[in-house]
Amino acid sequence: MALKLRVTWRNAGSPLLPDALSEVQATADDAPLPLAGSGPGRREFEIPAGASRVALSARFSAEFDAFEDILARREEVLSVEQAFDVTGGGTALSPAPDPELGQAHPLVDTQAAPGLALAQIRTDFVDITPFWMAYAMYADEYEREHRPGTELVALGATAGDPKIWFASIPEACKAPPDDGISALVFYRPEGYAYTRVDQRHQMFGLNRYLLAPDPSPGASFWARDVFERDPRDKSRWVYVRCGCEEALSASGKAVVMLHPWPNGASFGAATTASLPGLAEAALRFLCGARKIGCGRGGPRLGKLGIAGFSAGGLPLWQALAANKDRVSEVFAFDARGIAKNEALLVRWLAGDASRRLRMTGGHQLDANAAIQRKLPGPSQESRLSCLPPDKGGYLPGANPLWDHVCSSLDASEKDTYLNADWVWHQFAMFGGFPEAGEQAAVTFLQRFLEASDL
């Protein structure tokens, strides 16, 4: 019986996977094989009798027209190479290990049927980083001020919403210590509305979380490591960059931080029971693209953490409710809605002794303390924390990092700002709090990661 190789891929109707730009080829013992059949998301090849080795090569590109001042561009978004040994006397194909990964390609699933080898390519996510950097305003700021230690990849979802995700990848993920790789999914407050990859985007709101503060007095007022005055209207610009990339790198944790990019206030499937599958699909893509390593069991999702700041708390609690048996850790950065979700959090934390809840407070200091009182006892201290524990954490001298952030304030206005919970709220995403006996105050995210089991 003649053996046929059928190659398929998911979501072939996506603008990120146009069929005309899908180059799928196969060889048998290094000789190119002609197409024996094709269609959207499908290519077929006949394997000649006597062949011993088959190789599959697939390259997918996307192309968008020019708009505004951006030229038309075409970029490769995914590539796959997979070799097969012909087995069973010429009746089957067996995937050969990738020399770099030590296993079959993580984006190729192989099945067998009589006379047919089925190879399905996982195309749930593709790499849209070059497109994002072309379309996004303030992308040049990121490229100029990004520090070594992490890599940022913009991921395009080929089906469903959100259409854009970002992955912050620390060096520790190149050779993770365990079979699985952990993910921390971050929910931010709502952003602008978008419907396509090929439109004008805004990176300013991503830079605010990713980039580290700039201590230089000549830095832009929105990039300073102190509360700086907005020269356009002389009001206070009351936030400090959050330094998430630096915290991720400095923690030494092999954790990929995923940022689903909301369409307005909607995070789509990222708040549903689909989240673990989406996170694992993102990790599979990153492994296939050689951005992260994979363990002996393949590029599977290890532990799943979720985090949210401010109004990002609303999707955070939705995601926890939908995935309470899968989520290992929650980082709530002055997260809105925490009081209304107290019962959910208490049940979730009490359900498994390995779970951890980390909270920071500005507006939510009292709500955080109420949750802490629900789970009293020394046994909870290692997995439940609230920083600062109360308003005293914002008194002068209580926190050297808070003192520094406020050092630019005029004496006449210091009292107003030092005692305003809306100012505390901005610090609650960035700030750090020293542990007992320490002088240094690393950012909240770094401290939470270092104490985590992710």
Secondary structure, DSSP 8 states (H G I E B T S, - for coil): --EEEEEEES-TTSTTS-GGGEEEEEEETTEE--EEEEETTEEEEEE-TT--EEEEEEEEEEEE--BTTB--EEEEEEEEEEEEEEETTTTEEEE---TTTSSS-TTEEEEEETTEEEEEE--SEEE-HHHHHHHEETHHHHHHH--TTEEEEEEEESSSS-SEEEEEEEGGGGS-SSSSEEEEEEE-S-------SSS-EE-HHHHHHHS--B--TTS-TTTBSS-EE-TTT--EE------HHHHHHHHT--EEEEEE--BTTB-GGGGSTTHHHHHHHHHHHHHHTTSS--BTTBS-EEEEEEEEEGGGHHHHHHHHHHTTTTEEEEEEES-TTTTTTHHHHHHHHHT-TT-EEEEE-STTHHHHHHHHHHS-SGGGTTTEEEESSSGGGGSTTS-HHHHHHTTTS-HHHHHHHHT-HHHHHHHHHH-B---TT-----BHHHHHHHH---
